[in-house]
Amino acid sequence: MVEYFAYLIAGFLCRTIPRHFAYWLSLRISDCYFFFDRRGRDAVMANLRQVMAFRGCHPTQRELKLTARTTFQFFGKYLVDFFRFQRLSEGDIKRLVTIEHPEYIEQAWDVGKGVIAVTAHLGNWEIGGAVLAGMGYPINVVALKQPSAKLNDFFQKHRRKRGMTVVPLGSSVKRLVGALRRKEIIALLADRDYSDHHEPTNLCGAPACMPRGASWLAAKTGAVVLPGFVLRNEDDTFLMKMYPPIFPEEGMTQEAIQARINAALEDAIGAYPHQWFMFQPVWGGLSYGQAGKSETPHLNPLPQGERKAGNHEHPRPSGERAGVRVSST
């Protein structure tokens, strides 16, 4: 109950005070968390060290600490945006978001087998879902269930207006396969494994337990995998960076698809390591389901009521409906 009221108050403040002041306040609070949350701070620094080493960079301990502090601060900004999320109009999206390589979305959609959009806890993944929904694409998002019914209702109200259907984790396979058969988009976070399995795969030059749901679904259904990430710019606008679609060809193994997904993760996270919000060690040898789930707010998913959908084909949505800027460079 305390957590619910904390979210309620935070949401009210973020929606009522000016955005720049909400950001300023979030930075101060984030600094407090950075100072007192030693476990989270150490985990972020360890993850940063691995990512930077993979790209040939070997920062000092002081440099790692400064970058980790920036990660906490950017997460604070992400939370502000989440609470202001329900007030984003199509005009706001047009003003705030630029899509790089929107043709990749069309290429994946035109195959007609459904699309598996994969992203990460990087930048602002929530806005990515809002943009795709605003463009007219039917989108389904997998999420953990909140421990409190009131929290569930709270988050539902924040996302219901965005046009996304949230599929609870644990009962999601049949519903996801059904969505793909209806030629819809399903969105999965590809950087955190909530299962109890221990099947490490190579990421940034070292074995890590990564979720394999996207690669498994692609191999089983033939759906196209579409990596994409929404990254924060210095002026607090966003770049929605799309990567080439992964077309599961005949004979293409799940491991090969997973390797392509990991390559996209490595590129995006490596370019924006300070925007990767992973507050537990990624290369600790265990999946998150084994190591225990973090209590940090960004890992609490946002379930909502189901949206009914018939078994019909969807026409290609028009990007103009979202009012987003596009860039082919």
GUDREN-566174 format. One record per residue: residue in one letter; x, y, z of N, C-alpha, C, O in turn. Coordinates in steps of 0.001 Angstrom, whole numbers, padded with zeros to 6 digits, always signed. Each point is the difference from the previous one (the first is absolute). Example, Ala and Ser with C-alpha at 12.3 -4.5 7.8 and 13.67 -1.06 7.14 Angstrom:
<gutors>
A+013190-005690+007800-000890+001190+000000+000900+001200+000000+001036-000019+000665
S-001386+001069-001385+000820+001190+000060-000770+001090+000730+000509+001108+000169
</gutors>
This chain:
<gutors>
M+000823-001206+000000-000823+001206+000000+000861+001262+000000-000325+000982-000668
V+001430-001015+001426+000906+001150+000036+000589+000242-001386+000108+001141-000450
E+000275-002234-000223+000571+000132-001334-001012+000607-000968+000355+000816-000851
Y-001608-001219+000985-001039+000529-000881-000138+001505+000154-000051+000731-000989
F-000010-000268+002241-000149+001444+000229+001253+000762-000423-000090+001147-000437
A+001258-001780+000565+001231+000647-000461-000062+000219-001514+000345+001074-000493
Y-000789-002103-000241-000159+000143-001446-001053+001060-000324+000167+000791-000929
L-001238-000784+001695-001091+000939-000241+000491+001436+000142-000299+000857-000831
I+001056-000606+001895+000520+001349+000232+001028+000374-001065-000020+001111-000530
A+000911-002040+000224+001021+000270-001017-000644+000292-001347+000419+000915-000709
G-001439-001693+000356-000679+000225-001261-000678+001353-000050+000056+000684-001021
F-000693-000291+002105-000677+001300+000054+000996+001145-000164-000243+000945-000751
L+001373-001041+001464+000997+001067-000086+000590+000093-001413+000147+001094-000546
C+000188-002246-000037+000629+000011-001326-000935+000538-001079+000452+000554-001002
R-001749-000718+001211-000951+000476-001001-000380+001466+000190-000500+000635-000928
T+000733-000097+002118-000482+001354+000278+001106+001056-000016-000257+001148-000362
I+001470-001510+000742+001075+000987-000007+000656+000026-001371-000096-000984-000732
P+000759+002070+000359+000660+000077-001316+000997-001136-000181+000617-000463+000959
R-000471+000025-002202+000862-001137-000300+001435+000248+000430+000633-000887+000572
H-000105+002080-000838+001399+000264+000344+000210-000040+001517+001051-000436+000469
F-002048+000888+000293+000138-000045+001459-000143-001431+000510+000677-000398+000948
A-001565-000376-001586-000143-001404+000376+001309-000748-000250+000400-000844+000802
Y+000261+001153-001912+001305-000603-000276+001011+000399+001076+000732-000848+000511
W-000694+002128-000170+000955+000485+001008-000219-000734+001328+000955-000425+000651
L-002219+000285-000263-000307-000690+001246+000395-001463-000070+000504-000561+000974
S-000732-000060-002129+000350-001421-000153+001508-000208+000091+000453-001020+000519
L+000325+001974-001019+001454-000119+000080+000475+000025+001447+000907-000743+000377
R-001525+001603+000430+000398+000080+001411-000353-001301+000735+000796-000516+000784
I-001985+000004-001046-000407-001258+000638+000870-001154-000486+000370-000874+000784
S-000044+000867-002077+000848-001056-000550+001380+000008+000629+000580-001058+000242
D-000049+002246+000025+001299+000095+000664-000047-000625+001394+000960-000633+000438
C-002090+000817+000255-000146-000607+001326+000005-001531-000110+000657-000686+000783
Y-001393+000170-001758-000009-001444-000204+001394-000505-000360+000431-001049+000479
F+000262+001795-001319+001347-000409-000395+000919-000073+001213+000829-000905+000099
F-000970+001837+000808+000866+000047+001179-000311-001140+000966+000915-000618+000544
F-002199+000335-000326-000381-000965+001030-000140-001431-000519+000153-000945+000775
D-000437+000761-002060-000207-001346-000542+001334-000578-000479+000286-000009-001198
R+000498-000457+002111+001321-000507-000346-000093-001232-000898+000778-000147-000943
R-001726-000729+001236-000129-001226-000799-000342+000329-001451+000600-000549-000925
G-001557+001439+000733-000362+000389-001356+001125+000740-000701+000239-000203-001190
R+000449+001057+001927+001121+000770-000566+001116-000932-000457+000540+000165-001094
D-000198-001130+001918+001066-000940-000356-000393-000839-001211+000838-000294-000853
A-002121-000096+000775-000454-000799-001132+000081+000795-001294+000453-000514-001023
V-000890+001765+001067+000063+000842-001198+001446+000182-000441+000296-000070-001193
M+000597+000298+002130+001407+000188-000338+000597-001265-000603+000788+000075-000943
A-001159-001243+001481+000506-001262-000550-000509-000213-001423+000749-000441-000871
N-002022+000755+000636-000552-000137-001349+000667+000968-000975+000312-000366-001133
L-000098+001597+001579+000662+000994-000840+001416-000440-000361+000442+000167-001136
R+000256-000726+002107+001378-000444-000240+000046-001048-001112+000875+000050-000865
Q-001816-000999+000886-000017-001053-001011-000347+000567-001376+000635-000349-000995
V-001645+001225+000940-000420+000580-001268+001124+000834-000610+000264-000089-001199
M+000394+000895+002021+001062+000867-000511+001227-000801-000408+000659+000330-000986
A-000351-001372+001734+001145-000842-000361-000231-000679-001344+000934-000166-000784
F-002161-000222+000523-000337-000638-001275+000247+000947-001172+000303-000441-001108
R-000435+001740+001357+000222+000999-001042+001416+000566+000038+000303+000987-000670
G+000566-001628+001467+001402+000404+000042+000292+001179+000889+001047+000635-000128
C-001967-000332+001033+000195+001124+000917+000179-000538+001416-000747-000874+000440
H+001738+001400+000265+000284-000472+001351+000039+001197+000950+001076+000515+000305
P-002251-000071+000166-000077+001192+000843+000562-000250+001394+000081-001137+000464
T+000303+002221+000187+000447-000077+001386-001204-000201+000910-001144+000139-000431
Q+001406-000463+001683-001082-000180+000960-000791+001295+000162-001221-000034+000155
R+001900+001159-000190-000695+001285+000127-000893+000251-001200-001125+000478+000148
E+001618-000797-001335-000802+000180-001210-001221-000913+000013-001089+000404-000407
L+001274-001633+000874-001136-000911+000109-001042+000540+000971-001201-000074-000262
K+001663+000614+001372-000929+000508+001009-000785+001194-000542-001201+000115+000249
L+001865+000770-000984-000689+001148-000588-001036-000441-001032-001098+000552-000065
T+001454-001542-000732-000945-000491-000997-001177-000701+000667-001140+000140-000442
A+001412-000893+001503-001079-000662+000728-000957+001028+000613-001213-000207+000013
R+001754+001296+000484-000861+001057+000530-000901+000553-001099-001180+000258+000237
T+001723-000078-001425-000801+000466-001126-001114-000997-000318-001112+000400-000344
T+001407-001697+000458-001022-001023-000231-001160+000179+000974-001162-000036-000406
F+001467+000229+001682-001052+000225+000989-000801+001255-000352-001226+000008+000115
Q+001912+001042-000539-000681+001245-000336-000916-000165-001211-001124+000503-000010
F+001610-001210-001008-000827-000208-001181-001201-000886+000322-001065+000149-000600
F+001239-001066+001541-001147-000801+000417-001038+000874+000695-001202-000204-000171
G+001660+001170+000947-000928+000936+000611-000802+000753-001047-001203+000205+000162
K+001866+000209-001236-000701+000680-001093-000998-000940-000677-001099+000407-000377
Y+001502-001667+000232-000923-000984-000586-001285-000089+000822-001093-000052-000564
L+001216+000035+001884-001183-000092+000852-000898+001225-000163-001225-000122-000022
V+001836+001298-000092-000796+001208-000241-000792-000154-001290-001197+000284-000039
D+001865-000733-001012-000680-000172-001288-001107-001043+000093-001053+000146-000621
F+001294-001199+001400-001035-001016+000136-001258+000587+000635-001110-000251-000470
F+001281+001030+001531-001163+000567+000669-000687+001086-000835-001205+000217+000130
R+001971+000458-000982-000599+000974-000905-000515-000654-001278-000574+000657-000867
F+000791-001950+000773-000260-000774-001205-001434+000168-000496-000220+000168-001199
Q-000747-000210+002094-001386+000034-000415-000390+001341-000596-001071+000115-000597
R+001895+000883+000740-000298+001307-000550+000685+000253-001332-000132+001087-000563
L+000859-002069+000051+000656+000168-001291-001023-000085-001124-000616-001045-000211
S+000439+002137-000502-000894+000023-001145+000775-000373-001258+001217-000184+000046
E-001922+000074-001168+000691-000267-001261+000952+001141-000331+001067-000212-000577
G-001472+001439+000954+000891+001141-000209+001261-000106+000824+001085+000358-000461
D-001226-000859+001705+001177-000192+000855+000948-001034-000611+001217+000184-000008
I-001794-001269-000501+000832-001040-000598+000738+000539-001215+001179-000290-000201
K-001882+001077-000608+000632+000583-001183+001148+000914+000394+001034+000032-000666
R-001219+000709+001750+001017+000953+000441+001172-000692+000682+001128+000490-000064
L-001377-001614+000712+001013-000607+000861+000745-001173-000629+001115-000310+000419
V-001710-000354-001423+000555-001264-000481+000341+000080-001485-000801+000461-000813
T+002003-000919+000478+000410-000182-001390+000290-001486-000220+000727-000614+000781
I-001292+000042-001832+000230-001415-000307+001116-000116-001028-000051+000611-001067
E+001052-001400+001404+001077-000293-000941-000297-001332-000694-000196-001022+000656
H+000168+001048-001965-000295-001174-000833-001411-000540+000256-000156-001157+000391
P-000864+001979-000608-001376-000505+000153-000347-001074-001016-000944-000765+000200
E+001705+000702-001296-000283-001014-001015+000202-001413+000540-000581-000954-000519
Y+001409+000817+001566+000178-001328+000594-001305-000504+000621-000288-001197-000031
I-000495+002117+000594-001297-000382+000573-000913-000519-001106-000652-001031+000164
E+000606+001736-001277-000846-000404-001117+000462-001331-000589-000824-000847-000347
Q+002136+000662+000234+000517-001249-000548-000417-001195+000861-000402-001039-000524
A+000499+001192+001839-000389-001089+000891-001500-000252-000063-000447-001147-000009
W-000318+002220-000034-001461-000115-000013-000499-000655-001289-000936-000798+000030
D+001553+001132-001148-000485-000461-001302+000179-001496-000222-000613-000562-000908
V+001441-000095+001718+000161-001456-000139-001315-000715+000302-000291-001048-000577
G-000512+001627+001497-001319-000544+000285-000032-001181+000936-000976-000751+000010
K+002031+000564+000786+000035-001101+000963+000032+000492+001447+000292-000766+000918
G-000596+002053-000725+000142+000576+001325+001415+000489+000218+000926-000407-000701
V-000765+001287+001683+001306+000599+000273+000325-000140+001477-000836+000278+000860
I+002056-000712-000573+000495-000074+001381+000957+001165+000192+001159-000071-000407
A-001640+001146+001027+000841+001159+000270+000783-000248+001278-000583-000272+001050
V+001905+000364-001140+000834-000212+001185+000707+001305+000351+000497+000717-000869
T-000469-000437+002157+000656+001210+000484+000674-000332+001324+000184-001175+000320
A+000184+002186+000450+000713-000222+001255-000391+001074+000998-000693+000959-000338
H+001149-001132+001578-000186+001033+001014+000989+001129-000284+000904+000278+000788
L-001102+000349-001916+000966+000961-000531-000750+001246-000452-000949-000095-000778
G+001367+001259+001257-000608+001256-000430-001408+000143+000526-000200+000260+001186
N-000792-000431-002070-001407+000068+000407-000820-000934-000873-000576+000418-001005
W+000527-001683+001396-000711-001007-000779-001507+000231-000001-000692-000449-000915
E+000173+001146+001931-001430+000275+000046-000434+000863-001182-001047-000247-000599
I+001841+001253+000266-000352+000877-001106+000000-000767-001315-000791+000302-000894
G+001671-001290+000768+000021-000805-001212-001334-000690-000247-000501-000015-001124
G-000070-000552+002176-001305-000634-000141-001077+000999-000368-000886-000295-000803
A+000965+001493+001400-000990+001035-000297+000079+000452-001452-001027+000250-000631
V+002237-000145+000102+000174+000428-001392-000581-001039-000954-000729+000351-000927
L+001047-001627+001148-000523-001049-000881-001522-000052+000062-000665-000150-001025
A+000116+000275+002233-001456+000018+000123-000582+001226-000696-001049-000082-000639
G+001729+001214+000762-000464+001215-000645+000041-000082-001510-000773+000671-000684
M+001669-001489+000161+000089-000202-001443-001078-000949-000513-000136-000214-001204
G-000629-000350+002139-001101-000870-000396+000307-001474+000062-000846-000811-000376
Y+002028+000427+000839+000341-001415+000089-000620-000611+001255+000095+000593+001074
P-000727-001762-001183-000493-000700+001193+001181-000598+000748+000725-000826-000555
I-000518+001228+001802+001205-000395+000728-000367-000641+001330-000863+000492+000727
N+001529-001594-000423-000190-000757+001231+001314-000022+000761+001048-000294-000575
V-001097+000602+001861+001217+000113+000805-000057-001000+001154-000995-000068+000722
V+002065-000703-000554+000079-000955+001103+000465+000715+001263+000942+000791-000048
A-001600-001062+001188+000353+000681+001250-000280-000895+001193-000901-000839-000026
L+001685+001034+001065-000278-000653+001275-001217+000637+000656-000330+001155-000270
K-000320-001903+001115-001170+000515+000705+000438+000691+001277+000874-000491+000715
Q-001487+001638-000429+000299+000724+001228-000524-000766+001211-001028-000670-000102
P+001708+000752+001241-000447-000742+001181-001284+000546+000604-000668-000692+000769
S+000316+001934-001111-001178+000647+000576-001016+000296-001094+000356+000484-001075
A-001626-000778+001354-001065+000294-000966-000112+001495-000248-000284+000428-001119
K+000505+000371+002162-000065+001447-000168+001103+000503-000926-000222+000891-000820
L+001408-001470+000959+001091+000384-000902-000312-000400-001436+000292+000738-000942
N-000892-001921+000789-000396-000417-001340-000960+001011-000618+000169+000417-001146
D-001176-000030+001921-000970+000972-000501+000673+001329-000311-000330+000654-000989
F+001272-000258+001834+000700+001269-000201+000755-000009-001324-000093+000947-000782
F+000841-002022+000535+000774-000080-001229-000892-000194-001226+000325+000479-001087
Q-001434-001171+001259-000911-000179-001119-000504+001348-000512-000094+000217-001208
K-000224+000674+002125-000510+001314-000391+001055+000799-000763-000329+000830-000848
H+001603-001092+001161+001071+000725-000677+000237-000511-001411+000528+000728-000841
R-000910-001972+000570+000348-000574-001299-001195-000330-000889+000156-000224-001201
R-001325+000195+001783-001178-000364-000785-000216+000933-001182-000435-000428-001070
K+000741+001703+001270-000197+000987-001053+001031-000125-001121-000170+000588-001068
R+001218-001336+001302+001067-000122-001000-000284-001075-001044+000754-000123-000966
G-001821-000659+001132-000365-000976-001013+000767-001300+000055+000020-000740-000983
M+000617+000439+002112+000789-001225+000112-000740-001053+000816-000658+000318+000991
T+000770-001553-001410-000533-001124+000750+001147-000624+000783+001034-000335-000580
V-001204+000175+001892+001052-000584+000826-000334-001441+000319-001083-000300+000503
V+002012-000586-000794-000155-001439+000224+000779-000381+001254+001221+000154+000018
P-001881-000647+001035+000710-000359+001237+001017-001108-000235-000288-000991-000671
L+001476+001170+001228+001037-001013-000105-000432-001252+000769-000562+000087+001092
G+000834-001234-001678-000360-001257+000646-001173-000687-000673-000147-001219+000077
S-000690+002012-000740-001126-000573-000747-000015+000585-001398-001055+000209-000599
S+002261+000053+000092+000091+000841-001178+000219-000744-001312-000268+000567-001059
V+000747-001819+001080+000434-000651-001237-001154-000138-000992+000129+000397-001158
K-001252-000955+001601-001121-000198-000911-000520+001336-000534-000329+000117-001180
R+000259+000876+002045-000512+001302-000426+000952+000678-000971-000434+000670-000938
L+001726-000842+001160+000971+000600-000913-000034-000685-001364+000044+000663-001036
V-000122-001977+001041-000104-000726-001269-001276+000413-000725+000001+000166-001219
G-001086-000001+001970-001249+000444-000604+000118+001384-000607-000530+000254-001082
A+001225+000649+001775+000200+001350-000533+000806-000030-001284-000296+000742-000936
L+001317-001595+000881+000807-000113-001219-000822-000582-001142+000155+000413-001149
R-001020-001363+001453-000854-000570-001041-000976+001049-000541-000407-000056-001161
R+000038+001014+002023-000858+001101-000456+000814+001086-000691-000526+001053-000363
K+001811-001322+000189+000907+000933-000683+000151+001302+000772+000053+001076-000595
E+000017-001173+001930+000203+001156+000852+001463+000100+000421+000817-000851-000355
I-000497+001883+001104+001344+000176+000556-000021-000417+001461-000907+000372+000745
I+001893-001136-000341+000217-000252+001428+001352+000616+000367+000956-000080-000772
A-000886+000684+001938+001222+000678+000437+000567-000695+001227-000713-000247+000973
L+002007-000066-001027+000671-000701+001087+001264+000751+000397+000722+000515-000854
L-000463-000456+002156+001274+000509+000500+001011-001133-000058-000207-001056+000597
A+001296+001277-001315+000927-001088-000326+001254-000011+000851+000961-000692-000336
D-000943+001446+001438+001237+000086+000780-000154-000483+001431+000909+000181+000810
R-002044-000795-000479-000167-000503+001360-000797-001295-000011-001138-000042-000468
D+001752-001009+000989-000604-001328+000014-000657-000238+001355+000679-000116+001020
Y-002028+000043-001021-000734-000228+001247-000222-001480+000286-000609-000349+001011
S+001089-000511-001875-000230-001430+000192+000976-000549+001041+000917+000681+000458
D-001159-001938-000110+000903-000688+000929+001044-000827-000739+000698-000812+000607
H-000594+001017-001905+000941-000777-000804+001412+000583+000100+000200+001151+000389
H+000750-001979-000748+001392+000445+000000+000597-000372-001350+000676-001019-000138
E-000937+001866-000854+000484-000252-001352+000733+001239-000499-000558+000779-000773
P+001800-000589+001204+000726+001213-000388+000288+000061-001491+000205-001021-000656
T-000195+002235+000143+000355+000265-001379+001018+001132-000012+000098+000750+000970
N+000644-000620-002029+001062+000999-000038-000561+001402-000214-000736+000240-000957
L+001084+000676+001845-000384+001397-000122+001173+000862+000438+000495-000139+001119
C-000058+001015-001988+001133+000890+000299+001236-000779+000432+000725+000414+000904
G-000496-001543-001560+001230-000753+000225+000022-000904+001206+001056-000527+000347
A-002209+000326+000319-000033-000860+001179-001370-000673+000081-000985+000540-000504
P+000913-001723+001138-001293-000685+000109-000948+000725+000945+000392+000415+001091
A-001651-000265-001521-001030+000640+000802-001313-000726-000218-000255-000505-001092
C-000577+000449+002114-001311-000628-000122-000966+001018-000602-000373+000973+000655
M-000022-001199-001883-000892+000902-000716-001305-000720-000331-000001-001214-000205
P-001105+001949+000152-001269-000648-000372+000037-000493-001436+000545+000662-000884
R-001125-001825+000662+000018-000610-001327-001389-000079-000627-000196-000675-001011
G-000756+001364+001613-001362-000071-000504-000137+000498-001420-000714-000606-000799
A+001387+001708+000462-000119+000575-001336+000553-000960-001054-000641-000242-001023
S+001824-000298+001275+000603-000909-000979-000798-001295-000117-000113-000562-001089
W-000440+000086+002200-000811-001221-000026-001268+000212-000815-000350-000832-000838
L-000339+001945+001081-001226+000292-000734+000269+000170-001496-000768-000468-000840
A+001878+001151+000525+000331+000198-001407+000284-001325-000698-000446-000229-001125
A+001190-000635+001800+000334-001296-000599-001236-000878-000175-000091-000755-000968
K-000861+000849+001902-001189-000848-000039-001058+000522-000961-000686-000792-000646
T+000542+002111+000540-001112+000577-000761+000416+000627-001322-000844+000222-000868
G+002142+000070+000698+000450+000688-001198-000224+001500+000036+000208+000683-001003
A-000637-000154+002165-000210+001439+000127+001331+000742-000084+001042-000526+000390
V-001088+001740-000899+001200+000816-000166+000356+000650+001328-000877+000494+000709
V+002157-000495-000373+000490+000685+001200+000462+001398-000396+000764+000167-000951
L-001236+000832+001687+000322+001397-000315+000624+000674+001216-000729+000419+000899
P+002058-000299-000841+000636+000700+001121-000175+001517-000137+000085+000551-001097
G-000327+000104+002222-000126+001454-000003+000118+000546+001406-000367-000665+000969
F+000884+001889-000861+000259+000598+001311-000312+001489-000061+000298+000662-000993
V-000896-000140+002056-000280+001431+000089+001026+000618+000940+000041-000328+001185
L+000782+001219-001716+001153+000537+000719-000181+001494+000248-000500+000730-000856
R+000908-000299+002020-000166+001413+000371+001132+000832-000589+001174-000356+000106
N-001548+001474-000730+000978+000962-000498+000344+001010+001089-000653+000056+001041
E+001683+000737-001295+000446+000975+000997-001068+001040+000322-000045+000526+001112
D-000817-000232-002089-001043+000999+000226-001305-000623+000500-001048+000646-000019
D+001116-001901+000466-001148-000735+000531-001067-000294-001048-001154-000249+000348
T+001521+000274-001614-000809-000625-001034+000491-001440-000156+000927-000417+000695
F-001538-000337-001597+000318-001419-000077+000264-000433-001439-000617+000492-000945
L+001552-001428+000811+000291-000650-001260-000488-001442+000083+000478-000774+000829
M-001419+000417-001678-000469-001381-000078+000811-000691-001081-000290+000120-001190
K+001303-000840+001623+000978-000602-000912-000408-001421-000339+000008-000880+000861
M-000366+000659-002118-000400-001317-000452+001176-000722-000653+000830+000621-000665
Y-000768-001925+000860+001044-000839-000583-000611-000883-001093-001210-000228-000005
P+002036-000269-000919-000535-000833-001080-000790-001192+000549+000425-000631+000968
P-001561+000324-001576-000791-001148+000457+000777-001302-000148+000852-000144-000876
I-001169-000791+001750+000594-001333-000047-001058-000942-000562-000989-000302+000668
F+001201-000158-001890-000954-000879-000664+000416-001456+000230+001030-000435-000516
P-001819-000320+001286+000358-001410+000242-000089-000810-001288-001087-000379-000435
E+002221+000127-000154+000028-000777-001233-000104-001490+000314+000233-000430+001129
E-000584-000338-002141-000132-001439+000192+001331-000592+000454+001035+000197-000636
G-001086-000915+001734+001207-000608+000535+000743+000891+000982+000980-000439+000601
M-001416+001666-000425+000657+000920+000930-000305-000434+001433-001168-000090+000377
T+002172-000172+000406-000184-000519+001350-000362+001108+000980+000200+001186-000263
Q-000733-001607+001391-000315+000955+001052+001268+000697+000481-000021+001191+000308
E+001122-001934-000245+001255+000588+000450+000473+001104-000945+000533+001017+000444
A-000732-001224-001754+000402+001013-000970-000848+001259+000130+000510+001115-000112
I-001808-001300+000350-000879+001162+000205+000393+000735+001269+000045+001230+000020
Q+000243-001984+001051+000391+000608+001263+001290+000807-000159+000136+001077+000581
A+000793-001590-001355+001264+000709-000222-000243+001335-000706+000662+000991+000309
R-001608-000957-001254-000324+001249-000684-000640+000996+000962+000286+001196-000056
I-001152-001691+000936-000614+000866+001008+001070+000573+000924+000005+001195+000297
N+000899-002062+000153+001065+000448+000898+000890+001049-000663+000467+000928+000660
A-000233-001075-001959+000830+000968-000715-000650+001381+000005+000688+001010+000154
A-002008-000961-000322-000701+001279+000063+000073+000590+001407+000197+001204+000163
L-000357-002050+000847+000124+000461+001387+001389+000568+000260+000137+001065+000602
E+000881-001767-001052+001375+000450+000214+000255+001360-000638+000672+000852+000581
D-001214-000655-001780+000220+001262-000696-000704+001150+000713+000604+001046+000234
A-001871-001232+000112-000772+001080+000618+000487+000305+001417+000197+001161+000358
I-000006-002198+000436+000459+000200+001374+001412+000553+000014+000326+000852+000826
G+000516-001330-001735+001374+000492-000063+000079+001467-000360+000900+000704+000457
A-001843-000228-001284-000001+001416-000395-000597+000891+001076+000332+001183+000079
Y-001216-001738+000755-000667+000782+001045+000046-000753+001332-001054-000264+000578
P+002228-000086-000078+000065-000825+001218-000583+000697+001221-000503-000663+000908
H+000563+001998-000874-000518+000737+001156-001525+000007+000040-000589+000437+000988
Q-000059-000919-002056-001460-000053-000031-000531-001418+000165-001179-000259-000245
W+002041-000648+000656-000415-001395+000202-000329-000189+001474+000890+000048+000849
F-002170-000262-000542-000471-000027+001376-000094-001426+000522-001084-000564+000151
M+002246+000007+000117+000099-001342+000560+000706+000110+001350+001208+000229+000070
F-001982-000396+000992+000510+000250+001338+000372-001278+000749+000155+000010+001221
Q-000015-001096-001955+000576-001236+000506+001040-000484-001002-000092+000336-001181
P+001081-001118+001619+001044-000456-000927-000571-000844-001130-000765-000933+000244
V+001128+001253-001457-000451-000752-001164+000889-001217-000225-000462-001039-000471
W+001729+001175+000808+000959-001081-000235+000337-000718+001302+001157-000348+000234
G-002155+000125+000610+000234-000655+001283-000127-001505-000042+000225-000669+001009
G-000587+000115-002178-000086-001446-000113-001381-000567+000238-000215-001191-000226
L-000754+002022+000686-001350-000468+000267-001001+000861-000761+000261+001169-000286
S-001412-001761-000041-001078+000793-000556-000615+000823+001117+000236-000270+001178
Y-001025+001275-001543-000650+000806+001020-001017-000814+000780-000246+000270+001175
G-000343-001260-001821-000923-000856+000714+000694-000804+001082-000591-000296+001039
Q+001855-000059-001283+000760-000737+000999+000567+000919+001068-000019-000329+001186
A+000518+001473-001606+000666+000893+000944-000982+000757+000884+000390+000533+001039
G-001665-000477-001438-000968+000759+000769-000325+001298-000699+000880+000651-000564
K-002139-000278+000602-000451+001173-000738+000291+001276+000766-000200+000068+001213
S+000672+000938-001926+000302+001295+000597-001280+000730+000355-001057-000267-000570
E+001157+001186+001513-001153+000793+000398-000009+001365-000646-000866+000817+000315
T+001804-000537-001214+000048+001325-000612-001211+000219-000878-000447-000937-000661
P-000109+002159+000628-001275+000243-000662-000009-000340-001469-001040-000411-000515
H+002164+000565-000194-000018-000213-001436-000206-001451-000380-000320-000320-001145
L+000511-000569+002139-000174-001406-000286-001419-000456+000319-000360-001141-000288
N-000447+002015+000876-001386-000331+000234-000784+000220-001280-000124+001140-000447
P-000412-002202-000162-000710+000156-001250-001345+000658+000215-000411+000234+001136
L-000271+000062-002221-001181+000814+000063-001171-000714-000657-000315+000270-001159
P-000340-001183+001887-001076-000744-000616-001239+000848-000223-000196+001007+000681
Q-000637-001405-001626-001237+000717-000235-001032-000966-000545+000317-001152-000297
G-001522+001604+000167-001076-000846-000491+000242-000439-001432+000683+000685-000761
E-001235-001808+000405+000202-000532-001336-000829+000775-001013-001101+000464+000297
R+001646-000335-001487-000723+000591-001110-000415-001118-000926+000832-000801-000425
K-002104+000742+000112-000481-001068-000863+000497+000212-001415+000045+001122-000504
A+000324-002215-000120+000454+000077-001386-000484-001220-000742+000153-001125+000478
G-000724+001331-001619-000493-001104-000804+001105-000584-000837+001079+000582-000114
N-001344-001734-000475+000983-000632-000865-000125+000548-001410-000447-000690-000916
H+000854+001953+000758-000100+000625-001298+001338+000610-000365+000853+000229+000858
E-000685+000027-002134+001242+000596-000454-000042+001497+000238-001045+000638-000131
H+002209-000085+000487+000109+001433+000231+000634+000653-001214+001033-000468-000478
P-001627+001539-000032+000655+000727-001089+001253+000679+000504+000162+000202+001204
R+000728+000153-002120+001215+000689+000412-000371+001350+000599-000619+000823-000675
P+000993-000577+001949-000292+001295+000611+000799+001104-000671+001057-000238-000586
S-001575+001426+000684+000678+001152-000596+000786+000735+001053-000539+000331+001056
G+001817-000067-001325+000831+000741+000943-000509+001393+000230+000306+000608+001025
E-001099-000071-001978-000501+001352+000165-000960+000102+001165-000169+001069+000585
R-000468-002196-000244-000958+000034+001096+000676+000303+001321-000618+000570+000899
A+001866-000939-000774+000729+000280+001238+000608+001375+000007+000345+000517+001062
G-000205+000093-002227+000595+001318-000074+001453+000018+000405+000458+000987+000577
V+000292-002050-000860+001387-000087+000427+000910+000450-001120-000330-000144-001177
R+001477+000690+001543+001022+000328-000965+000758-001263-000358+000215-000865+000849
V+000185+000759-002092+000736-001187-000412+001312+000410-000626+000136+001077-000581
S+000829-001976+000720+001316+000248-000561+000504-001296-000586-000099-001046+000643
S+000627+001087-001826+000542-001206-000636+001497-000077+000126+000638-000850-000622
T-000068+001730+001420+001454+000018+000157+000387-000607+001319+001186-000077+000320
</gutors>
